[in-house]
Amino acid sequence: MTQLGTQAAPGRSGGALNACYGKLFGEQWPAWVGGILFGVLSIALFAWEKPWSVADGVRNWGDWLLNAADITDTFIIDPHLYSTSVLNLGIIGGAFAAALLARQFRVRGAPPWELLKGVVGGCLMGIGATLSFGCNIGGFFSATSALSLSGPAMMLGLMLGAIVGLKLLVWEVSYLELPDWMSRIGRSDSAGSSQAWRRLQPLAGVAILAAGVVLALVYDGLDYTTRAGLLGFGLVIGIIMQRTRFCFVRAFREPFMTGHADATRAVAIAVVISTLGFTYLKWADFKDWEVFVRDSFWLGSLLGGFIFGVGMSFAGGCASGALWRAGEGHVKLWVAVACFALSASYFREWLVESGRRDRLGEAVFLPDYIGWEMGVGAVIVLMAIWYLCMTWNERKQKLLMM
């Protein structure tokens, strides 16, 4: 009996590991799991260095590229040392690794028309993020969590932009006739379909994660401990995003396109959790009160959110969504991220030199006007209204536009 028991144990252990792996990478995770995890990770990021953002790291890539091409001569921190750039690279790497572990990675080509939409969408996202001093993450999610009134203003702009973007996409499908060559896709995804490659993908995913950990240790060994932590955060965020399909485009557009509100509820949950954590860190004076209180209320946030909302609808991914989808192999999002970087860099330089950047709004910190309790309560009520309205629409299908 003892001998049989000891022989059976490895089998049970192996079966448990396989079942755990299947749960993690054989099935997609519920959206609400992503909402809870991102709310907690947002607080941890703020405690580690600063609130989560994406746009300034992407713009840093554009600054570097334009400098390298001798188009501009902007003073920058190199992308491998710029904190948000390191975080963004970690997100791409984490999503890449998660897609490999799930055997879902392949280079997904796109027809010329979709690539053109990626160009337009990326450029609009760069312009919108510059006007609102942040993208869907820094300008809406983290700004709202920081009790900045610019966050809800951008939220309204994002919603209006997503609706207009959806209307344009409906018009495209209904009325626009494209020549065959504009809608024909190449064969860029054929290499990823071989059975041998699918079997090797999990091993490649483990190798990518191991390389990320080693790189974080190298950063730490060179006394760049903050960057090491941000790279680790990025890897985790990328994995969770890929597994939950977490994307703000879905949160703002799906209720009007399909009626589904899973992504909306997840974002609302994340904002509430993040707001509670941010408020404690600021109220207890662990962090400065003015951190991420954007001086873009109301014009910059509203107009920037609208332009960004249209752009993310065209691109098929928001700032964070574009990163993890790029890591998953979507060529259209590679194009969108590149255009986002270049347009954000060029437009910000023009905005600063023209003096118009200072006319976009002012900083409004809610506790300065209504107190800490009412400020937090206002954000929770706003998210609850959004959550309940979109859940009602999911059942009644009253707001559908398709």
N, C-alpha and C positions, 0 to 999 in steps of 0.2 A: 504493500500500500504506500509506504513512504517513498519507495523508488518511483512508483507511478506518479505520485503527487509531485515529486521534484521534476519529473520529465514533463508534466503537463503545465507547470508554472510558466516556463518560457513562452509556451504557446498562448496562454492567457494574457501574459504581459505584451507579447507581440500583437495580439488581437486588440488589446486596449489602445496601444499606440496607433495602430492603423485606424481604429475608430476615431480617435482624437484627431488624427491628421485629416481624416475624411470630413469631420465636422468643421475644422479650421479652413481647409483648402479645397474640399470637395463640394461644399455648399456655400452660397452667398450668405453673409450675415444680415440679420434684420437691420433696417435703417435706424430704428430707435437705439440699437446698441451703439452705432456710430455717434448718435446724438449725445448719449451719456458719456462715451469715451472722449469725444472731442471737447465737451464741456470741461471735463476734468483735466485733460491735457492742456487746454487753454490756460487754466489757472496755474498749472505746473510750469508752463512756458513763461508766464508773467513772473512767477516767483524766481525762476532761474535767471532770466535776463529782462525780457520785455514781452508785451503781448504779441500774439501770433499775427503775422502779416505776410504778404506774398509779393505785392506790387513793387515795393522798393528793391527787393532782391532781383526781380525780373528786369526792372529798369537799370540796375547795376550791370546786368549783362549787356543791355543796349548801350550804356555809356562806354563799356569796355570795347565793344565791337566798333562803335563810331570813332573812338580814339585810335583803335588799331588801324582803321581805314583812313586816318588823318582827316576825317570830316569834322571832328570836334577836338577840343583840347580841354576836356573837363577833368578836374581833379577827382579821382575816385580811389576807393580802396579796392584792391584786386579781388575778383570774385571768390577766390579760394579762401579769403580772409574776411569778406563782408558777411556779417552774421546772418542776414536774411537770405543771402545767396547760398550760404552753406546749408541752411535749413531747407531751402527749395530743392537743392541738389539731393539732399537726403530723402525728400518726398518722392522725387523721381526714382531714386534708387530703391526705396522701399516698395513702391508700386511695381517696379520692374521685377523685384524679387518675388513679391506676392503673386504676380501674374505667372511667373515661371513655376512657382510651387504649386499653383492651381492648374498648371498645364494650359493656361489661357493666353500666353504671350504669342503674338505673331505680328509681323509688320502688316498693318492694315492700310492698304492703299486707298486712294480716293480719286474720283474723276476730276477733271480740270475744273468743272463748275464748283464742286465742293471745296477744292483747294482755294479757288478765288474767294469763296465765302469765308474760308479760314483767314485769308489775308485781310478782308474787310473787317471781319469780326475781331481779329487781333488788334488791328489799328484802332478801332473804336474802343476796345477795352483799355488800350494804353492811354487814349485821350480821356476817357471817363475816369480812370483811376487817378490821373494827374489832377483833374478838376476837383475830385472829391477827397484828395489827399489819401487815397487808399482804395483798394479793390473791394470785392465782396467780403474779404476777410478783414483787412485792416480798416476799411472805410465803413463797413456795416457791422460785422460780427464783433470785432474787438472794440470798435468805437462805442457801440451800444453797451457792451459789457463794462466799458470804462465810464458809463453814465454820461457820455457826451451826446448832446442832442443832434449832432451831425449824423450819428448812426441811424436813428429812425428816419431822418430826412433822406438819407441814401437808400434806406429800405423802400420808401415810397417811390423814389426814382427807379430803383431796380424793378419793382413790380410793374410800374408803367412801361418801362423799357422792354420788359419781358413780354408784356401784352402786345405792344407795337411790333416787336420782333416776331411774335407768333403770327400776327396778322399778315406780316410781310411774307412769312414762310407759307402760309395758307394761300396767299395770292400767287406766290411762285408755283406752287403745286397745281393750282386751279387754272392759271392763265398763261404761264410762261412756257413757251415751246422752245426747247433747246436743240441744237444740232446734235447728231449722234456722238460726234467726237467729244463734245463737252460733257456728256453723261456716261462715257465709257470708262470703266476702271481698268487699270493695268493688272499685271499678274504679280504684284509685289508681295502678296500674302501666300503664294504657293509654297514657298520654302518652309513655312511654319506648319504645314499640314502633314508632313511626313511622320510616320509612326515612330521612327528612330528619334527624331527631334522631340516628340512628345514625351518619350520615355526619359530623355536626358534633362528635360526642363527642371524637374525638382532639384536635381543635383546642381544645376546651374544657379537656381534660386538660392540654395544654401551657400554656394560660393560667393554670390553677390552680397548676401548678408554678412558672411564672414569677412569679406573685403571691407565692408562698411565699418564693422567693429574694429578691424585692424587700423583703418584710417582714423577712426575716432581716438584710438590709443596713441597714434602718431601725433595727432593734434595735441592731446594731453601731454605727451612727452616733450613737445616743443613749447609748453607753457601756454597753449591756446585752449585752456580747459573749457571756457565758455563755448567755443566753436565745437569742441568735441561733444559737449552735451547737446548742442543744437543739431549736429549731424545725427545723433542718436534719436532725438525727438523727431527729426524729419523721416528717418527710416520707419519709426513706429507709425507716424501719421500716414505715410504712404501706404503701408500695409493695411491699415484700417480703412483708408479711403477706397482702396482697390477691392477689399472684401465686402464693404457695405455699399459700394457704388455711390458714395456720398458726394453730392454735387448740388450747388446752389441754383444752377439752371433748373434742375428738376423741382427744387423747392418753390421757385417763383413761377415756373411755366407749366408744370404738370397739372396743377389744379384747373387750368384753363384749357389744356390740350386733351388730357385723358380723364381728368377728374381725380386722379390718384393724389393722395396727400401724405404718403409715408415720408417723403423727403422733407416736406414742410413741417410736419410734426417733429422730425428729428432735429431740424435746425432750430425750431422754437425751444425744444428741450435743451439743446446745447447752449443757446443764448441765456436761458434762465440760470443754468448751473454756472456758467462762466461769469455772469453778472454777480451772483452771490459771492463767488470766490474773489473776483476783482474788488468788490466793495469791501470785503474784509481786509484785504491787503492794503487798500488805500485808507480806509477808516482807522486801521491800527497803526498807520504811518510806516508800514513796511515798504511802501512804494509811494512815490510822489502823486499827489492828487491830480495834477495836470497831465499825467501820462496818457496819451492817446485821446485827449480832449481836443479834437480837430478844430482848427479855426476856419472851417469851410461851411458853417451853418449860415444861411440856408441854401444860397444859390449854388455854391460849388458842389455840395453834397447832393442836392436834388438833381441838378443838371448833369453832374458827373455820373450819378447812379442811373439816370435815364439812358445816357449814351452807353454806359457800360452794359446795361440790361439788354439793349438792342444788340450790342456786339457779342455778348455771350450767347445770345440766341442764334446768331449767325455762325459763330465758331463751334457751337455744340459743347461748350464747356466754359465754366467760370475760370477765375485765376487759379484756384486750387485744383478744380476739376481738370483744367487743361494740363496741369503738371502730372497728375496721376494717369490721365489717359495717354499722355505722351509716353510715360513709362511703360504703359501697356502695349505701345506699338502703333498708335494712331497717327498716321502721317499728317492728316489734316491738322491735328493739334500741335505737331511739331512746327508747322507753318504758322499757326495762330500764336504760339508762344514767341517765336522769332519776331513776328510783326508787332506783338504786344511790347516786347522789349525795345525795339527800335522806335516805335511811335511814342512810347512813354518817355524815352530819353530825349528825343528831338522836341516833342511838344512841351515838356517841362522846361527845357532851356529857353524856348521861345516865350513861355509864360512868365518866367522870371525876368528875362531881359526886357520884356515889354512893360513890366510893372503891373500886369493884370492879376498876378497871383495874389496880391494883397487885397484885391477887391472881391474875392470870392465869398467872403463871409467872416464870421467871428467864432470864437470858442465859447461854447455854452456848456458849463458843467452843472448838471441838474441839481446836485446837493446845495450849490450856492444859491439857488432860487427857491427850492421846495424842501430842502433837507434830505438827509440820507435815506430815511425810511420811505418818504414819499417818492424819492428818485428811484429806489429799487422797486417799490410797488408799481410805479408807472411802467417800468420795463416789463415786469411780470404780467401786468394787465394787458399790455400791448401784445406780448407773445401769446397770452391765453386767448385773446380775441382772434388773432391770426390762426392759431391752432384750431379753435372751435369753428370758425367760419369755413376754413378749408375742409374740416371733417364733415361739416354740414353739407358742403358742396359735393363732397365725395359720395354722399348718400343720395342727394337730391339731383345732382348733375345740372344745376341751374346756371353755372357760370361757364359752361363749355363753349368754346369758340370754333370747334371743328365738327 
